[in-house]
Amino acid sequence: DSHYLRPDDAFAHKTLVAISTQTDVTDTKIFSGNGQYHFISTEEAMEWFKDIPEAVANTEKVAEQCNVELELGKFIFPNFKLEPGKTAGQMLDELTRKGAKERGLDNNPEIEARRRYELEIIESKNFQQKDYSPYFLVVADLLRFAHESNIYTTVRGSVAGSLVSYLSGITHVNPIEFQLPFERFLNPFRPSAPDIDMDFADNRRGEVIEYAKKKYGADKVAQIGTFGTMLARGAVRDVARALGKPYETGDRIAKLIPLGSQGFPMTIDRAMELEPELKNLYQKDREAREILDVAKKLEGTVRHVSVHAAGVVISPNPLNNYVPIQYDPRENDKLITQYDMHAVGEEGVGLTKLDFLGIRNLAILENAVRLVKEHKNIDIDIEKISFDDKKTFEMLARGETEGLFQLNGDGMTKFLMELRPTVIDDINAMVALYRPGPINNIPEYIARKQGRSPIKYFHPKAEKFLAKSYGVLVYQEDLLFTALELAGYNWETVDKFRKAVGKKIPAEMARQHEIFVQGCQTHSGMTK
């Protein structure tokens, strides 16, 4: 029964148990026995079982016969019921043909060419000769159920660039109309699975999960577990409390630890290098040294288990054939995975991971439509509301944004009143720009929209993809098209460019900067 690696980890483990049980290390009800729960060595095993050495020998023989092989890097889809004699690819092809006809796009050569192009990538992209068609069928079916059950839903992210998703009823935006590239969603050169984030009215999200359980089997569907780990500052405060120290003691030490950055959490050892006062306290204060030594051992350990806000996994066979499962600590009738979202998905086991996010605003919208019907006897189909409704733009220009998803709040309302939007592209741009990075571009966008500032393009080629935003870089797609059109990138190389910029990896950013500048000079005649 091993709970930690070395004997000298015993006190740190005792402290961790005290933290998780909201007690302290002096609690005799929780801590009993000799405390020898480390991973024993061969020498210790021989000593402990010297009177029955055959037990050790037999254990070793059993261990040698154990052979576990985990197949990673595969993509495992649920068993979506196919029509007799048809493949998933054929069913998706038929579904998109039907969708094109229903949307009045069946005689459009551009639509047909794009549809065929996307299906070709979807059916052959997987390096293991297994296409992604089942994934699209699963998602389309879940959203069909929601629609037929009058559960308000929408999808987010780069899937808006997929015509196949539009024609199969997954999205409700024509990507060709909005110049959205399919490759941003599913890059033929990047071996990663499609990822469609689905939003449901938060008061009815559970119904969709229950539908999935009935369709695929309750033992094949679970929500994804997530694990809160102890970071430097939190570890110090938790350890101090578990050791029975006053709150002020732990808080004083924790505040000396600098904050980390996204993706690069601060460690206690690193903090010692950066903060002389912390290092001095560690060297001279016995109490601080005790707290920090234990906290260092607990950094990165799991503090608590919870449920991912959106993640749901569906498997073709019982889930425990692929991942360990457990009951939700808060709801004993709900199964969750003991692998996190990265381990269950394509980075690990390869199961189909779906995002079912509960959105309060969708429930509000559903309720509003119901109230209009009850009090005014007017039926509203939100999917048929025009994108160029003049009264809506006038309402936004007056600053009447209370309760509007992503458009309310003092700052956004102020900008909308200054902008006086007249087209849906204006609203799209404001949602994209109103965030810490690009927010400084909003005044220039408004000035160009109002004619107070001239519309300029950094190169004539840029007008092709920046005309709708008056020459202002607004979307990630704008950045990609800049690299593609001006610097000679292709969809394989531009994905590396996107990652370097998005993840802010210094070495890769410097490399891509050199490639980008040289590409603009070579392909577009631009000066450095």
N, C-alpha and C positions, 0 to 999 in steps of 0.2 A: 504494500500500500504506500506508494510514493507520491508525495505532494510537492517536493522540491528536490533540487539536484544534490546539494552538498549539506553536510551536517551543520555548517555554520550559517545556513540559510534558515534555520529553525525559528529564530526570533523574528526574522522578517516575515515569515509565513504566519506566525502567531499574530503579528501586528496586522497583517492583511485580513485575517479572519476577524479580528476585532473591528476593523474598519467596516467590513461587509455586514457585520451583525450589530453595528452601532453600540459596541461595548468598548471596554479597554482591556489591556493585556493582563490586568490583575483579576479578571472575572474567572473564578474557579469553576463555574457551571459549564463554561464552554471549553476550557482548556484542562485536559486531564491526560493521564497516561505518561509514558516516558518521552513522548515527543520525537521518537526516532522514525520520521517519515521521509527520510531522504532516499535517494536512489542508491541502493547499497552496491558496494564494489564486490568483485569476485572473492577477494580476501575475506571480507566481512561475511559473505554467504557461507564460505567454507568454515569459518569459525563458529557461526551461529548454528550450523547444521552438521557439526563434526561428528555427532553421534549417529547420524544417518546420511553419510556421504552419497549414498545412491540417489537420494532425493535431488541433490544438486546435479548429479550426472544425468538423471532422467529429465530434469527441467531443461538442461542444455540440449538434450536430444530432441525434445519437443520444439524448442525454439528453432533448432536447425531445420526442422520439417515445415515450419510455418513460412508461407510464401504469399505475400500480398502484393498485387500489382494494381496500381491506380492508373487508369487510362485518362490522361489529362490532354487538354487541347482539342477535344472533340466537341461537336455541337449535338446535343441530345434534345430532340423535339418531342412534345406530347404526341400521343396516338390520336391525331385528328381523323375522324371517320371520313374516309374517302368514298366516293361513289364507285360502284363496281366497275372494274376495268379501267379506272382513271388514276393518273398520278396526281400528286399535289400540284405540280406545275401546270397540268392540263386544267385542273379545277380553277386555279388562279387565273389562267388565261381566259377561261369562260366567264369568270366573275368580272374581270376588267372589261371584257367585250360588252357584257350586259350593262355594266356601269356607264360605259361610253354612250351606249344607246339611250339609257335613261336620262343622261345629261345632255343629250342632243349633240354629241361629239363623235358619233360613229362614222361620219363621212368626212372627217377632217384629216388630211394626209399628215400634218404635223403631229397631231395627237397620236395617230397610229404608229408613226415612226418612233416617237418617244416611248410609247407603250411597249413596243417590241424591244427597243434598246434596254429598257429597265428590266423587263422580264428575262432577257438574256443574261444580264448580270446577276439577277436574283437566283436564277436556276443553276448557274455555273460558278458562282463566286467562291464557294467553299472549297478549300484545298483538298478536302477528303472526299470529293465527288458527291457531296450531299448538299442539295440546294436549300435555299431559305424559304421556298414557297410555303411549307407548313407553318412557319412563323406568321406570315401574313394572313393565312387562313384562320389561325387561332385568334389573332388580334381582331380581324374583321368580324369573326363570330361573336366575340365578347362584346364588341361595340354594337353589333346588331341586336344582341339580347338587351343591352342597356337602352337602345333606341326604342325597341318594341315594348319595353317595360316602362317607358316614359321616364327613364333615369337620365338626367342631364349630364352630358359628357362632352369632352373635347380632348384633343391631343396637343402636345407641345413639341417644340424643337425642330431639328433638321428634317424630320419626316415630312414637313410641309413641302419639301422639294421633290417628293415622290409622286409622280402621276399615277403609278399603280395603286398607291394608297388612296389617292383621290377617287379613282374609278372604282375601287373596291369598298368605298364607304368609310374608310378609316379616317380620312381628313375631308374637309369641306372647302379647301382652297386649291384652285387650279394653279399649279406651280409655273406653268408656261406664262400665264397671265401676269404673274408677279416676278418673273425672271429668276426663279429659284432653281439652283442646280441639283440634280439628283445625286451627283458625286459627293456633295457635302454630307448627304445622309448615308450613302452606301458607296464608298470609294472602291472601284474595282481592283485597285492596287493595294488596298489595306485589308489584311485578313482578319477582319473583326465583324461580329454579327450585327445586324440591324438592331436598333434600340428605340422603341416607340414608347413614349411616356403618355399614359392615359390618365386623364382627370375625370373624377366622378363626383357628383353631389355628395358631400361628406356624410349626410344622413342616410345615404343608400349605397355607399361603397360596399358594405358587407353583403348586399344582395348579389353583387357581381362575383364576389369571391365564392359565395355559396353556389352560384350557377356553375362556376368552374369546377367545384368539388363534385357536383352532381354529374357533370358531363364527363370528367376525366377520372373521378374516383377520389373519395376523401383522403385516401392514403397516398395520393399522388400530388396533392396540392398543399402548400404550406406558406405561411408568411416567413420572410427572411429575418433571421436574428441579427442583432447588431450588438457590438460589445464596446462599452465605454472603458477606455484604458486610463491609467493614472499618468498624468503629465506632471512635470516638475513642480509647479506651484501647488497644484492640487494635492500631490503626493506629500509635500511638506506639511500642509495644513492637516491632512488626514492622519499622518503619522503622529504629529504633535498631539492631536486629540486622543488617538488610541493609546499614547503613552501617558495620558493623564495630565498633560501640560495645559496651562491656560491658553485660551484662544489667541490672546495677544502675542504669545510667544511664537506660535506657528505662523501667524499672519505677518509678524515683523520679519521673519526669515524669508517667507515666500515673496514678500514685496521687493526683496533684494535681487530676485531672479528676473532677468529681462524677459520680455515677451518674445515668443518665437514668431515665425511667419507661416502662412498657409503652406502646408506640405513640408515644412521644416521646423518641427517643434523644438523648443529649447530643452536642453538636458541640464542636469545639475552640474555635471563635469564641465560642460561648455560655459555655464553661468559663472563657475569659479574662475575660468580664464578671463571672462569679460568684466567681471565685477569685483574689484579689489576688496571692497568692504565685506562682501560675502566670504571671500577667501580668508580674510583676516578674522572674521567671526568664527569660521570653521576651525581655524588654528588655535584660537585663544579661549573659546567658550565651549566647555565640555558638553553642556546641554544641547547647544546648536549642533555640535559634531555628532552626537548620538542621533538626533532627528535626521540630519542630512545623510548619515551613513545608511540608515534603514530606508529612507526615501529613495536613495540611489538604487537600492536593490529592488524596490517596488515599481520604479519607473517602467511603464509599458505593460505592466500586468493588468489583467481584466478586473475592473472595479465593480461593474454591474452588467447584467444582460437585459436587453430590451428588444423591442420589435421595430424593424425598419418602418419608417413612415409610409412607404409605398410598396416596397419590394415583395413580390409574390413569385414563387417558383412552381412550375408544373413539370412533372416527369412522366415518361411512358409506362414505367413500372413503379411499384411502391418506393417512396422516396428514400426509405432507409437502406435501399440497395445502392444508393449513390452518396448520401450525406447522413451524418448523425442528426437526429431530431430530438426535440424536447418539448415540454409544455411551456407556454408563456408563463413567466413567474407571476404575472398579474391576473391571468385568466387561465384556469386549469383545463379548460376544454379546447384551448387553441394551440395547435401545433406550430412550432417554429423551427427553423434550421439552426444547427449549432455551427454552421459555417456562415461567414458574413457574405455580403453581396458580391464581393470580388471572388471569393473561393467557390461559390456555387455557380457563377457564370463562366464566361468564356476564358477568363484568366485561370480558372481552376477546373472544376468538374465538367463544365460545359452544358449545364442544364439551361432550359429556357427560362430566363428571368424577365418578368414583366413588372412594370410600374403601375400600380393602382393607387393614385393619390387622391385623397379626399379633399375637395375644395369647397369651402363654405359658400363662396360667391355663387357657385353653380346651384346650391340649394336655395339661396336667396332668389336667384333668377327663376328657378322652377316655381317657387312660391309666388313670385310676382306675376308670372304668366297665369297661374291658377286664380289669383285674386282678380285679375283683369277679366277673366272668363266669368267668375262668380258675380262680380259687381257691374260689369259692362256688357256681358254676353258677347265678348269679342274673342275669337280664336286667333292666337298668335303662334306662328311657326318661326322660331328664332333663326332657323337655317335659311329662311327665305327673306330675311330682312335685307334691304338693299344696302350696299356699301356706299352709296352716294346719297343717303338720306339727308336733305338739307337741314331739316329741323334738328337733327342730332348734332351737326356741326355748329349750328347757332347756339344750341344749349351749352356745348363745351366752351364756346367763345365767351359766353356770359359767366363762365366759372361755376356752372351748376354740375359739380362732379361728386357730390356726396354719395357714397355707396358704390361708385363705379370702380370696378376691378382695375388696379394699376394706374388709374387716372385721377384718383382722389389725393388728398394731401395738399397742404398749402403751397409747397414748392412747385409741384406739377401743375396745380390749378393756375398759379401765376403765369407759368410759361404758356399754358394753353390759351389763356386770355390774351397774351401778347401775340401768340402765333395766329389765332383765328383760323383754325384748320378748315379746309374746304374739300379735302380728299382723304381717303382712307390711308394713303401713304404718309400723310402728316401725322396721323395718330400712331402708325407703326413706328415712325422715326422717333417720336417723343418717348415712347415706351423703351426703345433701344438706347436712346441717348441719356435718359434720366437715370444714371447710375454713376458711381464715383469716377470711373475712367473718362468716359466721353462727355460728361455733363457740361464741360466748358465749351463744347461745340454748339450747344443749344442757342446762345445769342446769335451766333453767325448764321445758323440755319434759319432762325426767325428773320434776321435782317435780309437774307437772300430771298426768302419767301415773300417778304413785304416789299421787295424792290429797293431797299435802302442800301444794300451792298450788292455789287455786281456778281453774277454767277460765273465762277471761274473753274477751269479744269486744269489740273497740273500737266495734262497732256491731252491732245485731241482724242486719243483712243478712249480716254476715261469717260467721255460724254455718253458712250454706249451703255454704261452701267451705273453712272452717277447722275444722270439727268433727273431722275425722280426725286433725288435728295439735294438738288441744286448744287451739285459738285462737292458736297460734304460727305466724307467717309462716315457711314453710319453703322453698317452691318459687317459681321465677319465675312459675309459673302463679298462685300466690296473690297476687302483686303485680298481675298483669294483671287478675284477677277483682276485686281491690279497686278498681282504677281503673274497671273496667266496671260493677260493681254499685253502687258508692258515689259515684263522681265523674262518671258519665254519659258515659264514653268509649265509643266503638264500636271495632270491630276495625281500622278505618283509623287512628284517632287513637291507640289504645293501643299500636300498633307504634312510633310516634314516642316515646311515653312509655317503652317498654321500651328502645329504643336509647339514649335520653338517660341513663337510670339505668345501663344495662349498660356503656356506653362512657365514662361519667362526663365528659360534655362540659359544662363549667361554665355556659356561656350557655344551652344548651338545657335543662339541669337547672333553672336558675332560672325559665325560661319555663314548663316543665312543672309546677314546684312551684306557681306562681301559678294555672295552669289547674286543677290537681288540688284545691287548697284551695277555690277558688271552686266547683268542681264538687261537692265534698262538702257544701258549704254549701247549694247550690241543690237538689241531687238527694236528699240524705239528711238535711237539717236539722241538720248538725253545726256546731258553733261553731269558730271559727278557733283 
